[in-house]
Amino acid sequence: MNAQRQRLKIDLMCRGIKPTDAALKVLPQGKFGQVLVRDYPTTSGMIVSLFDDLPVNLPLRMDHREAVSLDYDATGFFLRVNQESLPVRVLSPPDYALNNRRLANGRPVRNVVNTHADRIRLTPLYGCGFSCQYCNYPGMVYRSNTLAELLEGVDMALKDRIHGSPHILVSGGTPRAEEPEYRSLNEIYEALPGSHPELTWDLMLAPRTLHTGTPTKKKYINFLDFLKKAGFSGLSINLEIFNTELRLRHIPEKAKIGIDGYLEFMELAVERFGLGHVRSVILAGLEPMEETLKGVEALAQRGVLPEISPFTADPGAFLARAAEPQADELFLLWEMATELMNRHNMENQPFCQSCSHNIL
């Protein structure tokens, strides 16, 4: 990516936006006047497309003096950046999400599905068996969503506004390490891709096996083969933090799996799903930059695509008051990470361009 464009994207991600009255009048809104949907911390902003091909997730910061104005006139939406007007395309949330429509059983649809640009994110678990401190999921009541609810959510999302060709990410939370939980989730994994075989299905998960118990290489292979046979085309296995001490502090359950467990699982995943089909998010800002870069290199060495996502201090997370990374630091990290990836013959390109809205 052009360095100048990347610098602009990072600056905007850090500064956020403040819509003007003119913009608010034409932005799609929910019944309570909201223009965005609060989902996972790093996807809780407004997605806009710069230059028609550079999506970026912008936090809504109405009271932030550094926030960039999102304005609107007869030509469309534009950002006021450094006394200049930058035309943008706003990728607003669909109506079902803005109004949190109900499933047939009366449950809120956003407990099951959300749309980010062209990506439909399905949530088999509402809440999480893990307690990662940067995430808002651990504070939710743990509940398994049924296959029927998930399929109804997919159908609702496909009929609503999607910006581009839809594809599906089956996401968190992480199940409790109990055999009935694993069995139920396995049944859902096995059924979902076949429900819409015309769509691309990716899966986000932590290293695990088909059943509970001590993991082994053979058990990892069996589980990965099961996912491949079910119809998933790619996996997101998020390392998030590389420093051992900080993993213990911020992601204790993932720390128990260990760096070696993560890397082994990802290496086996690349063997089964192929280069370019396994990725891993690393959060920038929660550890020293040199530790993040060690993580980037460990992933790139194994053919895993590193996706660096800036830490966001979400009000629903334990780390709500932690400092967010600054633009200069993030741009330097992007430059050094790109150099590392090039060294390992890995192009710094996302799975999907629209999905790169919240990563460097």
C-alpha positions as CSV (number, residue, x, y, z in Angstrom):
1,M,0.0,0.0,0.0
2,N,1.1,3.5,-0.7
3,A,2.8,4.9,2.4
4,Q,1.0,8.3,2.1
5,R,-2.4,6.6,2.0
6,Q,-1.5,4.4,4.9
7,R,-0.4,7.3,7.0
8,L,-3.8,9.1,6.3
9,K,-5.7,5.9,7.2
10,I,-3.8,5.6,10.5
11,D,-4.3,9.3,11.4
12,L,-8.0,9.0,10.8
13,M,-8.3,5.8,12.9
14,C,-6.6,7.6,15.8
15,R,-8.5,10.9,15.5
16,G,-12.0,9.6,14.8
17,I,-14.8,11.6,13.3
18,K,-17.5,14.0,14.3
19,P,-20.5,14.2,11.8
20,T,-21.9,17.7,11.1
21,D,-25.6,18.4,11.3
22,A,-25.7,18.2,7.5
23,A,-24.2,14.7,7.6
24,L,-26.5,13.5,10.4
25,K,-29.5,14.5,8.4
26,V,-28.7,12.0,5.6
27,L,-26.9,9.2,7.4
28,P,-29.1,6.1,7.9
29,Q,-30.2,6.1,11.6
30,G,-31.9,3.8,14.0
31,K,-35.1,4.7,15.8
32,F,-33.2,6.3,18.6
33,G,-31.1,8.4,16.2
34,Q,-27.9,6.2,16.4
35,V,-25.8,6.1,13.2
36,L,-23.5,3.2,14.1
37,V,-23.7,-0.1,16.0
38,R,-21.6,-0.9,19.0
39,D,-20.2,-4.3,18.4
40,Y,-16.7,-5.6,19.1
41,P,-14.3,-2.8,20.2
42,T,-12.3,-2.6,17.0
43,T,-15.5,-2.6,14.8
44,S,-17.6,-0.1,16.7
45,G,-16.8,2.9,14.5
46,M,-18.2,4.1,11.2
47,I,-16.7,2.5,8.2
48,V,-15.9,4.8,5.3
49,S,-14.1,4.2,2.1
50,L,-11.3,6.5,1.0
51,F,-10.4,6.8,-2.7
52,D,-13.1,4.1,-3.3
53,D,-10.8,1.3,-2.3
54,L,-9.4,2.0,1.2
55,P,-11.9,1.2,3.9
56,V,-11.2,2.6,7.4
57,N,-13.1,2.2,10.7
58,L,-13.5,5.6,12.3
59,P,-14.5,6.0,16.0
60,L,-17.3,8.4,16.6
61,R,-15.8,11.1,18.9
62,M,-18.3,14.0,19.2
63,D,-16.3,15.8,21.9
64,H,-12.8,15.2,20.7
65,R,-11.0,18.3,19.6
66,E,-8.8,16.3,17.1
67,A,-11.8,14.5,15.5
68,V,-12.2,15.1,11.8
69,S,-15.5,16.5,10.6
70,L,-17.7,14.2,8.4
71,D,-19.7,16.6,6.3
72,Y,-22.2,16.4,3.4
73,D,-23.3,18.5,0.5
74,A,-24.8,18.0,-3.0
75,T,-21.7,16.1,-4.1
76,G,-21.9,13.6,-1.2
77,F,-20.0,12.9,2.0
78,F,-16.5,14.3,2.6
79,L,-14.0,14.6,5.4
80,R,-12.5,17.9,6.3
81,V,-8.8,17.0,6.7
82,N,-6.2,19.7,7.2
83,Q,-8.3,22.4,5.6
84,E,-9.0,20.1,2.6
85,S,-12.1,18.2,1.5
86,L,-11.6,14.5,1.0
87,P,-14.6,12.7,-0.7
88,V,-15.6,9.4,1.0
89,R,-18.2,6.7,0.7
90,V,-19.9,5.9,3.9
91,L,-20.5,2.2,4.5
92,S,-23.3,2.5,7.0
93,P,-24.7,-0.4,9.1
94,P,-27.8,-2.0,7.7
95,D,-31.3,-1.3,9.0
96,Y,-31.6,-4.6,10.9
97,A,-28.6,-3.7,13.0
98,L,-29.3,0.0,13.5
99,N,-32.8,-0.9,14.8
100,N,-31.7,-4.2,16.4
101,R,-34.7,-6.1,14.9
102,R,-36.0,-9.2,16.6
103,L,-35.7,-12.9,15.6
104,A,-38.9,-15.0,15.4
105,N,-38.4,-16.0,19.0
106,G,-38.1,-12.4,20.2
107,R,-34.4,-12.3,20.8
108,P,-32.4,-9.2,19.5
109,V,-30.8,-10.0,16.1
110,R,-27.5,-8.3,17.0
111,N,-26.9,-11.1,19.6
112,V,-26.5,-13.3,16.6
113,V,-25.3,-11.3,13.6
114,N,-23.7,-8.0,12.5
115,T,-22.7,-6.7,9.1
116,H,-19.4,-4.8,8.6
117,A,-19.3,-3.5,5.0
118,D,-19.5,-6.8,3.0
119,R,-18.8,-9.1,5.9
120,I,-21.5,-10.8,7.8
121,R,-20.3,-11.7,11.3
122,L,-22.1,-14.6,12.9
123,T,-21.8,-15.2,16.7
124,P,-22.5,-18.8,17.8
125,L,-21.8,-17.7,21.4
126,Y,-23.2,-14.6,23.1
127,G,-20.6,-13.9,25.8
128,C,-17.4,-15.9,26.1
129,G,-15.6,-18.6,28.1
130,F,-12.5,-16.4,28.1
131,S,-11.8,-13.2,30.0
132,C,-9.6,-11.1,27.7
133,Q,-9.3,-7.7,29.2
134,Y,-9.5,-5.6,26.0
135,C,-12.8,-7.3,24.9
136,N,-16.4,-6.5,25.8
137,Y,-17.7,-10.0,25.3
138,P,-16.7,-11.4,28.8
139,G,-19.1,-8.9,30.4
140,M,-22.1,-10.4,28.6
141,V,-24.2,-13.2,29.8
142,Y,-22.9,-16.4,28.4
143,R,-25.4,-18.1,26.1
144,S,-25.2,-20.5,23.1
145,N,-27.1,-19.3,20.0
146,T,-28.9,-22.1,18.2
147,L,-28.4,-23.2,14.6
148,A,-31.9,-22.0,13.8
149,E,-31.2,-18.5,15.2
150,L,-27.9,-18.3,13.3
151,L,-29.5,-19.3,10.0
152,E,-32.3,-16.8,10.6
153,G,-29.7,-14.1,11.3
154,V,-27.9,-14.9,8.0
155,D,-31.1,-14.7,6.0
156,M,-32.0,-11.3,7.6
157,A,-28.5,-10.0,6.9
158,L,-28.5,-11.1,3.3
159,K,-31.7,-9.2,2.6
160,D,-30.5,-6.0,4.1
161,R,-27.9,-3.4,2.9
162,I,-24.5,-5.0,2.2
163,H,-21.7,-3.0,0.5
164,G,-20.2,-5.4,-2.0
165,S,-20.3,-9.2,-2.3
166,P,-21.3,-10.8,1.0
167,H,-19.1,-13.4,2.8
168,I,-19.4,-14.7,6.3
169,L,-17.1,-14.8,9.3
170,V,-18.2,-17.2,12.1
171,S,-16.7,-15.5,15.2
172,G,-16.6,-15.6,19.0
173,G,-16.9,-16.0,21.7
174,T,-14.8,-19.0,22.8
175,P,-16.7,-21.9,24.3
176,R,-16.2,-23.1,27.9
177,A,-14.0,-26.2,28.0
178,E,-17.0,-28.5,28.6
179,E,-17.8,-31.4,26.4
180,P,-21.5,-30.4,25.8
181,E,-20.3,-26.9,24.7
182,Y,-17.7,-28.4,22.3
183,R,-20.2,-30.9,20.9
184,S,-22.9,-28.2,20.3
185,L,-20.4,-25.8,18.6
186,N,-19.1,-28.7,16.4
187,E,-22.6,-29.4,15.2
188,I,-23.0,-25.7,14.3
189,Y,-19.6,-25.6,12.5
190,E,-20.5,-28.7,10.5
191,A,-23.9,-27.3,9.4
192,L,-23.3,-23.6,8.6
193,P,-21.2,-23.6,5.4
194,G,-23.5,-26.0,3.7
195,S,-26.5,-23.8,4.4
196,H,-25.2,-21.2,1.8
197,P,-22.5,-23.0,-0.2
198,E,-22.5,-20.1,-2.7
199,L,-20.9,-17.9,0.0
200,T,-17.3,-17.9,1.4
201,W,-17.1,-19.0,5.0
202,D,-14.3,-18.1,7.4
203,L,-13.9,-19.1,11.0
204,M,-12.3,-17.2,13.9
205,L,-11.3,-19.3,16.9
206,A,-8.6,-20.1,19.5
207,P,-6.6,-23.3,19.1
208,R,-8.8,-26.3,20.2
209,T,-9.6,-29.9,19.5
210,L,-12.8,-31.7,18.6
211,H,-13.3,-32.7,22.2
212,T,-12.1,-31.5,25.6
213,G,-8.9,-32.7,27.1
214,T,-5.2,-32.2,26.7
215,P,-4.4,-31.2,23.1
216,T,-1.9,-33.0,20.9
217,K,-0.7,-32.5,17.4
218,K,-2.9,-35.4,16.2
219,K,-6.0,-33.9,17.9
220,Y,-5.3,-30.5,16.3
221,I,-5.0,-32.2,12.9
222,N,-8.3,-34.0,13.4
223,F,-10.1,-30.8,14.3
224,L,-8.7,-28.8,11.4
225,D,-9.6,-31.6,9.0
226,F,-13.1,-31.5,10.4
227,L,-13.4,-27.8,9.7
228,K,-12.0,-28.1,6.2
229,K,-14.5,-30.9,5.4
230,A,-17.3,-28.8,6.8
231,G,-16.6,-26.1,4.1
232,F,-14.6,-23.4,5.8
233,S,-12.2,-21.7,3.4
234,G,-10.1,-19.7,5.9
235,L,-9.2,-19.4,9.6
236,S,-8.5,-16.5,11.9
237,I,-6.5,-17.6,14.8
238,N,-5.7,-14.5,16.7
239,L,-2.4,-14.3,18.7
240,E,-3.2,-10.7,19.9
241,I,-0.3,-10.3,22.3
242,F,3.1,-11.9,22.0
243,N,4.8,-10.9,25.3
244,T,4.4,-13.8,27.7
245,E,4.0,-11.7,30.9
246,L,1.4,-9.5,29.2
247,R,-0.5,-12.5,27.9
248,L,-0.8,-13.8,31.4
249,R,-2.1,-10.4,32.6
250,H,-4.5,-9.6,29.7
251,I,-5.5,-12.9,28.1
252,P,-5.0,-15.6,30.8
253,E,-6.9,-18.4,29.1
254,K,-5.1,-17.9,25.9
255,A,-1.8,-17.7,27.8
256,K,-2.5,-21.2,29.1
257,I,-2.6,-22.5,25.6
258,G,0.8,-20.9,25.1
259,I,2.6,-19.3,22.2
260,D,3.9,-22.6,21.1
261,G,0.4,-24.1,21.1
262,Y,-0.9,-21.2,19.0
263,L,2.0,-21.4,16.5
264,E,1.7,-25.2,16.2
265,F,-2.0,-24.9,15.5
266,M,-1.5,-22.2,13.0
267,E,1.3,-24.0,11.2
268,L,-0.9,-27.1,10.9
269,A,-3.8,-24.9,9.7
270,V,-1.6,-23.5,6.9
271,E,-0.7,-27.0,5.8
272,R,-4.4,-27.9,5.5
273,F,-6.0,-24.6,4.3
274,G,-3.1,-23.3,2.3
275,L,-1.0,-20.1,2.1
276,G,-3.2,-17.0,2.2
277,H,-6.0,-18.8,4.1
278,V,-4.8,-18.4,7.7
279,R,-4.5,-15.1,9.4
280,S,-3.9,-13.8,12.9
281,V,-4.7,-10.5,14.5
282,I,-2.1,-8.8,16.7
283,L,-3.2,-5.8,18.8
284,A,-1.0,-2.8,18.7
285,G,-0.5,-0.7,21.8
286,L,-0.7,-3.3,24.6
287,E,2.9,-4.3,24.5
288,P,6.3,-2.8,23.4
289,M,6.6,-2.5,19.7
290,E,9.6,-4.9,19.5
291,E,7.4,-7.6,21.1
292,T,4.6,-7.0,18.5
293,L,7.2,-7.3,15.7
294,K,8.4,-10.6,17.2
295,G,4.9,-11.8,16.8
296,V,4.6,-10.6,13.3
297,E,7.8,-12.4,12.3
298,A,6.7,-15.6,14.1
299,L,3.5,-15.6,12.1
300,A,5.1,-14.7,8.7
301,Q,7.7,-17.4,9.1
302,R,4.8,-20.0,9.2
303,G,2.8,-18.6,6.3
304,V,0.3,-16.9,8.5
305,L,-0.9,-13.4,7.5
306,P,-0.3,-11.0,10.4
307,E,-3.1,-8.4,10.8
308,I,-2.2,-5.6,13.1
309,S,-5.2,-3.9,14.7
310,P,-4.9,-0.9,17.0
311,F,-6.0,-1.4,20.6
312,T,-9.3,0.4,21.2
313,A,-10.3,1.4,24.8
314,D,-13.9,0.2,24.7
315,P,-16.1,1.3,27.6
316,G,-17.4,-2.2,28.0
317,A,-14.0,-3.7,28.6
318,F,-11.7,-4.0,31.7
319,L,-9.1,-1.9,29.9
320,A,-11.6,0.9,29.2
321,R,-9.2,3.6,30.6
322,A,-6.0,2.3,29.0
323,A,-4.2,4.6,26.6
324,E,-4.7,4.0,22.9
325,P,-1.6,3.9,20.6
326,Q,-0.7,7.1,18.7
327,A,-0.5,7.6,15.0
328,D,3.3,8.1,14.8
329,E,3.9,4.8,16.7
330,L,1.4,2.9,14.5
331,F,2.8,4.1,11.2
332,L,6.4,3.1,12.3
333,L,5.0,-0.3,13.3
334,W,3.3,-0.7,9.9
335,E,6.5,0.2,8.1
336,M,8.6,-2.3,10.1
337,A,6.0,-5.0,10.0
338,T,5.7,-4.7,6.2
339,E,9.5,-5.0,5.9
340,L,9.5,-8.1,8.0
341,M,6.7,-9.7,6.0
342,N,8.5,-8.9,2.7
343,R,11.5,-10.6,4.1
344,H,9.4,-13.8,4.4
345,N,7.8,-13.3,0.9
346,M,4.5,-12.5,2.4
347,E,2.5,-9.6,0.9
348,N,0.9,-7.2,3.5
349,Q,-2.6,-7.6,2.0
350,P,-5.8,-8.6,3.9
351,F,-8.1,-11.5,3.2
352,C,-10.6,-9.0,1.9
353,Q,-10.2,-5.3,1.2
354,S,-13.4,-4.3,3.0
355,C,-12.4,-6.4,6.0
356,S,-9.2,-4.4,6.4
357,H,-11.2,-1.4,7.8
358,N,-9.9,-2.0,11.4
359,I,-6.3,-3.2,10.7
360,L,-3.2,-1.4,9.6
